[in-house]
Amino acid sequence: MSNASYAAAGVDTTAGDLAVSLMKEAVSNTHGPEVLGGFGGFAGLYDVSFLTGYTRPLLATSTDGVGTKVAIAQAIDKHDTIGQDLVGMVVDDIIVVGARPLFMTDYIACGKVVPERIADIVAGIARACAATGTALVGGETAEHPGLLGVDDYDVAGAATGVVEADQVLGAEKVRHGDVVVALASSGLHSNGYSLVRHVLANRGIGYTDTSADFGGVVGEVLLEPTRLYTGPLLGVISDPELAGVVHSLSHVTGGGIAANLARVLPLGAWVEVDRSTWSPSPVFRVLSELAGSSLESAEGTWNLGVGMFAVVAAESASSVIARLATEGVPAWVAGRVSTARHDLAGFEQGAKGVNGGAVRLVGGYAL
């Protein structure tokens, strides 16, 4: 089939080539000496000869997208932040096991390649990769006319990291008396946007509307990019003075607060997370009011201000919090792990197939 007939079918290979040209510098800026083969190959090459310095290196991998948050980016024609959301969803799952991210690939499916739009998306991915020490070694942009509208797209990615076997974080390291440290989110991150869109549609609120309650243009507020935790947490984990004090981490994504924390607690352990230790940011309060519901009813959907939990040795909690503060991440003690016998009625117990611990939220949110 000729290129001309392919164009008639709705696929513009010339636009795809221009998009690649526009993103080249941003992507190349994430490459260190480990990345081989330059830009534009069929596969990315990454030199892992440094793994010979490990006793037992384990590779960690994660893949994800950003869900229907892309619909808001498309609605207000703002595409330079959605890439950070993608990196946050993918790479911050890798840090949960204590792994350092090495490289990432991305995939963008669209109805029509608009080179500048694709370049904006990839530039956001590249900036976030650079911020987390992750090389963006490859990707794919696919044009799907007839399947997606001309302004529609979706993004996904996958990343690989490495951790020494005896340094893997997880439920098996958690002990009675450990402290649960909450790390603040930057907003909604990339979960619960189907509910967000439903709430706004029911109230007749558009993404380009300016709202005093939201504090600006609604769509721009909702596109606040996901906070990246990998760099700050690697700083904590690699600090010789804090060696071994972090026992497990939980990325608060789909499923909400209790379910995600329960996944990184051992069977028989339980935590009561104290709502009074933080105040959910205004975006959560406004959305709950518009929905005519309570903040508590959204705890299984939105992060409500907590993007990550760290379960740490009690005597080191203040040091961990102080170190995170120097990295620009507000953190606080939100609960304590117990393995004492307890009535677990009303607790969330395990999630996503994990037969883990039990968590419930108690008290009322701070004003």
Backbone torsions as a table, in degrees:
resi	resn	phi	psi	omega
1	MET	NA	134.1	-179.1
2	SER	-77.1	160.7	176.7
3	ASN	-60.7	-35.1	-178.5
4	ALA	-61.5	-43.8	-179.8
5	SER	-71.6	-30.0	175.7
6	TYR	-65.2	-40.7	177.4
7	ALA	-63.4	-38.6	178.1
8	ALA	-63.4	-27.0	177.6
9	ALA	-81.3	-6.3	175.1
10	GLY	107.7	5.1	-179.3
11	VAL	-107.9	121.9	-176.5
12	ASP	-109.2	96.0	-178.1
13	THR	-69.3	-27.3	177.5
14	THR	-65.7	-42.4	177.3
15	ALA	-63.5	-37.6	177.1
16	GLY	-62.6	-40.9	178.5
17	ASP	-64.8	-39.0	179.0
18	LEU	-65.7	-40.0	177.7
19	ALA	-59.7	-42.8	177.9
20	VAL	-61.3	-42.4	179.6
21	SER	-62.3	-40.7	-177.5
22	LEU	-69.8	-30.5	-176.6
23	MET	-90.6	-8.7	-170.2
24	LYS	-57.1	-46.3	-176.5
25	GLU	-65.1	-44.2	-179.1
26	ALA	-61.3	-43.0	180.0
27	VAL	-67.1	-44.7	-178.0
28	SER	-62.0	-27.8	179.5
29	ASN	-67.1	-15.0	177.8
30	THR	-90.0	-3.1	-174.1
31	HIS	-90.3	127.2	170.2
32	GLY	-102.7	-170.1	-178.6
33	PRO	-64.8	-16.0	-179.8
34	GLU	-73.5	-22.3	-177.7
35	VAL	-85.3	124.3	-177.0
36	LEU	-115.9	157.5	172.2
37	GLY	90.8	-1.9	175.4
38	GLY	73.1	-153.0	-171.5
39	PHE	-111.7	138.8	170.8
40	GLY	95.1	10.3	178.8
41	GLY	-76.2	172.6	177.8
42	PHE	-71.7	-28.2	178.6
43	ALA	-142.1	146.6	176.3
44	GLY	-82.3	143.5	178.0
45	LEU	-114.7	134.0	-178.2
46	TYR	-135.0	121.4	-177.0
47	ASP	-76.9	115.1	-179.5
48	VAL	-110.7	26.2	179.4
49	SER	-62.5	-21.5	178.0
50	PHE	-64.9	-17.1	-179.6
51	LEU	-66.7	-14.0	176.2
52	THR	-64.9	-17.8	177.3
53	GLY	-81.3	-7.8	177.9
54	TYR	-88.3	150.8	174.8
55	THR	-76.7	-48.9	177.7
56	ARG	-146.5	83.0	-177.8
57	PRO	-72.6	134.7	174.3
58	LEU	-113.8	133.5	175.8
59	LEU	-88.0	135.3	176.2
60	ALA	-112.5	141.1	-179.4
61	THR	-138.2	150.6	-179.4
62	SER	-150.9	149.8	175.4
63	THR	-142.0	146.7	-177.3
64	ASP	-169.5	177.0	172.6
65	GLY	-131.9	-159.5	179.2
66	VAL	-122.7	9.7	175.4
67	GLY	65.7	-151.1	-173.4
68	THR	-82.7	9.1	171.6
69	LYS	-60.4	-28.0	179.6
70	VAL	-62.6	-26.4	-180.0
71	ALA	-63.8	-33.1	179.2
72	ILE	-74.9	-40.1	175.9
73	ALA	-58.5	-42.2	179.4
74	GLN	-67.8	-38.2	-176.6
75	ALA	-65.5	-35.0	-178.6
76	ILE	-107.8	8.3	176.0
77	ASP	55.4	48.6	177.9
78	LYS	-129.6	115.0	-168.4
79	HIS	-126.1	8.5	-172.8
80	ASP	-90.3	-0.9	179.7
81	THR	-115.0	-18.7	-174.9
82	ILE	-63.7	-26.3	177.5
83	GLY	-64.9	-37.1	176.8
84	GLN	-65.3	-36.8	176.5
85	ASP	-59.8	-42.1	-179.8
86	LEU	-62.7	-46.9	-179.9
87	VAL	-63.1	-41.2	178.3
88	GLY	-60.1	-42.7	-178.6
89	MET	-68.7	-32.6	-176.3
90	VAL	-90.0	-56.5	-172.8
91	VAL	-70.3	-35.3	-179.9
92	ASP	-72.9	-9.1	168.1
93	ASP	-78.2	-28.6	-179.3
94	ILE	-73.3	-38.2	179.8
95	ILE	-65.5	-22.7	-179.0
96	VAL	-56.6	-33.7	178.7
97	VAL	-92.6	6.0	179.0
98	GLY	88.8	8.9	-175.9
99	ALA	-85.7	147.8	173.3
100	ARG	-90.6	125.8	-179.9
101	PRO	-68.3	143.1	179.1
102	LEU	-108.2	-57.9	-176.3
103	PHE	-149.1	163.3	-176.8
104	MET	-142.6	151.5	170.3
105	THR	-126.1	155.0	179.8
106	ASP	-127.9	162.1	178.2
107	TYR	-140.7	125.5	178.9
108	ILE	-121.9	119.1	174.6
109	ALA	-105.9	133.1	-176.8
110	CYS	-143.5	160.5	176.6
111	GLY	-76.3	-33.6	178.2
112	LYS	-149.5	132.5	178.0
113	VAL	-74.5	113.9	169.3
114	VAL	-107.2	105.6	-169.0
115	PRO	-51.7	-44.1	-177.9
116	GLU	-65.7	-36.5	178.6
117	ARG	-66.2	-47.4	179.1
118	ILE	-61.0	-40.9	-180.0
119	ALA	-64.0	-37.9	177.2
120	ASP	-62.8	-44.3	179.9
121	ILE	-61.2	-49.1	-176.7
122	VAL	-68.6	-34.3	176.9
123	ALA	-61.8	-38.2	176.6
124	GLY	-65.8	-40.1	176.1
125	ILE	-61.8	-45.2	-177.3
126	ALA	-64.0	-42.9	179.1
127	ARG	-60.3	-43.4	-179.3
128	ALA	-70.3	-35.5	175.4
129	CYS	-61.6	-44.2	178.8
130	ALA	-61.1	-39.6	-178.8
131	ALA	-67.3	-25.0	-179.0
132	THR	-103.7	3.9	179.8
133	GLY	72.4	29.5	-176.5
134	THR	-110.0	129.7	177.0
135	ALA	-82.2	130.2	173.7
136	LEU	-89.9	100.2	-168.4
137	VAL	-98.9	-4.5	180.0
138	GLY	178.0	171.2	179.4
139	GLY	-177.8	-179.9	-178.5
140	GLU	-148.6	135.6	170.6
141	THR	-115.4	120.9	-176.5
142	ALA	-118.0	131.3	178.9
143	GLU	-97.5	123.6	-174.9
144	HIS	-123.5	68.3	178.9
145	PRO	-63.6	141.1	-178.7
146	GLY	88.5	-24.3	176.4
147	LEU	-97.4	-40.8	177.7
148	LEU	-119.2	148.5	175.8
149	GLY	-67.5	163.3	-173.9
150	VAL	-61.6	-27.0	179.9
151	ASP	-104.3	7.5	-178.4
152	ASP	-92.4	145.5	171.8
153	TYR	-156.2	164.2	172.4
154	ASP	-138.9	152.2	-178.0
155	VAL	-127.6	146.9	176.1
156	ALA	-149.4	163.6	179.3
157	GLY	-158.3	167.3	177.0
158	ALA	-143.5	146.1	-178.5
159	ALA	-138.2	158.7	178.2
160	THR	-130.2	138.9	177.2
161	GLY	-135.3	-178.2	-178.7
162	VAL	-140.7	145.7	176.8
163	VAL	-147.3	143.7	173.9
164	GLU	-67.7	137.3	-172.7
165	ALA	-55.3	-40.3	-177.2
166	ASP	-82.0	3.5	178.0
167	GLN	-113.6	8.9	178.0
168	VAL	-64.2	132.9	177.2
169	LEU	-89.3	148.3	178.6
170	GLY	171.3	177.5	-174.1
171	ALA	-57.3	-31.5	-176.5
172	GLU	-65.9	-15.9	178.9
173	LYS	-93.7	-10.0	-176.6
174	VAL	-75.0	138.5	-177.3
175	ARG	-126.5	158.0	173.7
176	HIS	-55.8	132.6	178.9
177	GLY	93.1	-9.6	175.8
178	ASP	-58.7	150.7	-179.1
179	VAL	-100.7	139.5	176.5
180	VAL	-97.1	114.1	179.3
181	VAL	-100.5	126.7	177.5
182	ALA	-93.7	136.4	176.9
183	LEU	-109.3	128.4	-173.6
184	ALA	-64.9	142.4	172.2
185	SER	-87.9	167.5	176.5
186	SER	-93.3	-3.7	-176.6
187	GLY	153.1	-140.9	-176.8
188	LEU	-71.1	-17.5	-172.5
189	HIS	57.7	-120.4	-176.0
190	SER	-133.8	33.4	-179.6
191	ASN	-131.4	147.2	176.2
192	GLY	82.6	15.1	-176.8
193	TYR	-75.0	-21.3	173.8
194	SER	-65.2	-38.7	175.9
195	LEU	-68.9	-42.3	177.9
196	VAL	-56.3	-49.2	-177.4
197	ARG	-65.0	-36.6	177.9
198	HIS	-65.2	-44.4	-179.8
199	VAL	-62.1	-46.8	-178.3
200	LEU	-66.6	-40.0	179.5
201	ALA	-62.5	-40.0	179.9
202	ASN	-66.1	-26.5	-179.8
203	ARG	-99.1	3.0	177.5
204	GLY	68.3	29.8	-179.1
205	ILE	-99.2	127.5	-179.6
206	GLY	-95.6	157.0	-178.0
207	TYR	-70.2	-22.6	178.4
208	THR	-91.6	-0.7	177.9
209	ASP	-69.9	145.7	172.3
210	THR	-95.6	129.3	-175.0
211	SER	-129.9	125.7	175.9
212	ALA	-65.1	-36.0	179.9
213	ASP	-63.7	-42.4	179.0
214	PHE	-77.7	-20.5	179.3
215	GLY	85.7	28.4	179.0
216	GLY	152.5	-160.3	176.0
217	VAL	-67.9	126.9	-171.4
218	VAL	-55.0	-49.2	-177.9
219	GLY	-62.1	-38.7	-179.7
220	GLU	-67.1	-39.3	176.9
221	VAL	-63.3	-42.2	-178.3
222	LEU	-70.8	-19.2	178.8
223	LEU	-90.8	7.0	175.3
224	GLU	-46.7	121.7	-173.0
225	PRO	-69.8	154.9	179.7
226	THR	-62.5	133.7	174.8
227	ARG	-67.6	138.1	179.2
228	LEU	-96.5	122.7	-175.6
229	TYR	-101.8	-13.6	-171.7
230	THR	-59.7	-51.2	-178.9
231	GLY	-58.2	-54.4	178.5
232	PRO	-58.2	-40.2	-178.9
233	LEU	-72.4	-35.1	173.6
234	LEU	-62.0	-36.5	176.8
235	GLY	-61.1	-40.2	178.0
236	VAL	-68.0	-49.8	-175.3
237	ILE	-63.1	-35.7	-176.5
238	SER	-89.0	-3.8	179.0
239	ASP	-71.5	118.8	-178.2
240	PRO	-56.4	-31.4	-179.6
241	GLU	-74.7	-14.0	-179.7
242	LEU	-117.5	17.9	-177.5
243	ALA	-58.7	124.5	174.7
244	GLY	80.9	-0.7	-175.4
245	VAL	-82.5	-22.8	175.6
246	VAL	-87.6	121.9	-174.8
247	HIS	-100.0	-38.9	175.8
248	SER	-154.1	158.4	178.3
249	LEU	-130.3	149.4	176.8
250	SER	-133.8	124.2	176.6
251	HIS	-88.6	117.7	-176.4
252	VAL	-83.8	96.4	-178.8
253	THR	-124.8	-135.1	-179.5
254	GLY	-57.5	132.6	-177.9
255	GLY	106.7	-17.9	173.2
256	GLY	83.8	-163.4	-167.4
257	ILE	-71.6	-60.9	-172.4
258	ALA	-65.1	-45.1	-175.1
259	ALA	-62.8	-40.6	-178.0
260	ASN	-72.3	-36.9	176.6
261	LEU	-67.8	-38.3	-179.9
262	ALA	-60.4	-28.8	-178.1
263	ARG	-65.7	-23.4	-175.9
264	VAL	-112.9	23.3	173.3
265	LEU	-114.1	147.5	179.8
266	PRO	-74.3	155.3	176.5
267	LEU	-56.5	130.6	-179.3
268	GLY	97.8	-14.2	177.3
269	ALA	-90.4	150.9	178.2
270	TRP	-144.1	155.2	-179.8
271	VAL	-140.8	136.4	167.4
272	GLU	-104.3	113.3	179.7
273	VAL	-86.0	122.8	-174.8
274	ASP	-86.5	108.8	-179.5
275	ARG	-60.7	-28.1	-174.9
276	SER	-70.0	-7.4	-178.7
277	THR	-81.8	-5.4	175.8
278	TRP	-152.1	164.2	177.7
279	SER	-118.1	115.0	177.6
280	PRO	-56.0	140.9	-176.8
281	SER	-66.1	161.5	-173.8
282	PRO	-54.0	-34.4	-176.8
283	VAL	-58.9	-36.7	179.3
284	PHE	-70.9	-39.7	-179.6
285	ARG	-66.7	-43.4	-179.9
286	VAL	-63.0	-46.6	-179.3
287	LEU	-62.6	-40.0	178.9
288	SER	-65.1	-40.7	177.7
289	GLU	-64.6	-42.0	178.1
290	LEU	-63.2	-34.0	179.7
291	ALA	-79.4	-12.2	-177.1
292	GLY	69.8	30.7	-177.9
293	SER	-130.4	179.0	-178.9
294	SER	-97.2	160.8	173.0
295	LEU	-59.5	-39.3	-177.5
296	GLU	-60.5	-33.5	-178.5
297	SER	-71.2	-15.0	-179.6
298	ALA	-99.6	6.9	-175.0
299	GLU	-66.6	-19.4	177.2
300	GLY	-93.9	2.3	-176.9
301	THR	-122.0	-50.2	-178.3
302	TRP	-104.9	155.3	-179.4
303	ASN	-77.4	-16.9	175.5
304	LEU	54.6	26.1	174.6
305	GLY	110.9	-4.1	178.1
306	VAL	-119.2	114.4	-178.0
307	GLY	-97.0	-18.2	-176.9
308	MET	-156.9	147.0	170.4
309	PHE	-116.5	143.1	171.6
310	ALA	-121.5	123.9	175.4
311	VAL	-96.4	116.4	-169.4
312	VAL	-130.9	160.7	174.5
313	ALA	-59.8	132.8	-171.6
314	ALA	-56.5	-40.5	-175.9
315	GLU	-70.0	-12.6	-177.6
316	SER	-111.1	3.3	-174.9
317	ALA	-59.3	-44.1	-177.8
318	SER	-65.4	-35.4	178.5
319	SER	-68.7	-39.1	177.6
320	VAL	-64.2	-44.5	179.9
321	ILE	-62.7	-41.2	179.3
322	ALA	-65.2	-40.3	179.9
323	ARG	-66.1	-41.2	178.0
324	LEU	-63.7	-36.7	178.9
325	ALA	-61.6	-37.8	178.9
326	THR	-66.8	-20.9	178.3
327	GLU	-94.3	5.5	177.6
328	GLY	83.4	18.0	-179.5
329	VAL	-114.0	107.8	176.0
330	PRO	-64.2	137.1	-179.0
331	ALA	-147.2	156.7	-177.1
332	TRP	-158.5	161.3	176.8
333	VAL	-78.6	125.6	-177.0
334	ALA	-117.8	-7.1	-179.3
335	GLY	178.0	-179.6	-178.8
336	ARG	-141.8	139.8	-179.0
337	VAL	-80.0	136.2	174.4
338	SER	-132.1	145.6	173.3
339	THR	-115.6	9.9	177.9
340	ALA	-68.5	153.0	178.4
341	ARG	-60.1	136.8	-174.2
342	HIS	-158.0	145.8	173.7
343	ASP	-70.9	117.0	-174.4
344	LEU	-99.0	17.9	174.7
345	ALA	-62.5	130.9	-179.9
346	GLY	89.1	-2.6	177.1
347	PHE	-88.9	149.1	169.2
348	GLU	-84.3	124.7	-174.7
349	GLN	-119.6	108.0	-179.6
350	GLY	66.6	168.5	178.5
351	ALA	-168.4	154.3	175.8
352	LYS	52.1	40.8	175.5
353	GLY	84.9	-2.4	-179.4
354	VAL	-89.6	125.9	177.8
355	ASN	-89.9	70.3	-171.8
356	GLY	-101.1	-147.3	-176.8
357	GLY	-84.5	-163.7	-175.7
358	ALA	-129.3	139.4	-177.3
359	VAL	-139.8	139.1	167.1
360	ARG	-141.9	153.2	177.2
361	LEU	-95.5	137.8	-176.3
362	VAL	-129.5	158.9	177.3
363	GLY	78.1	-170.8	-179.7
364	GLY	-116.5	151.5	-179.6
365	TYR	-66.1	144.7	175.6
366	ALA	-67.0	148.7	-180.0
367	LEU	-81.1	NA	NA
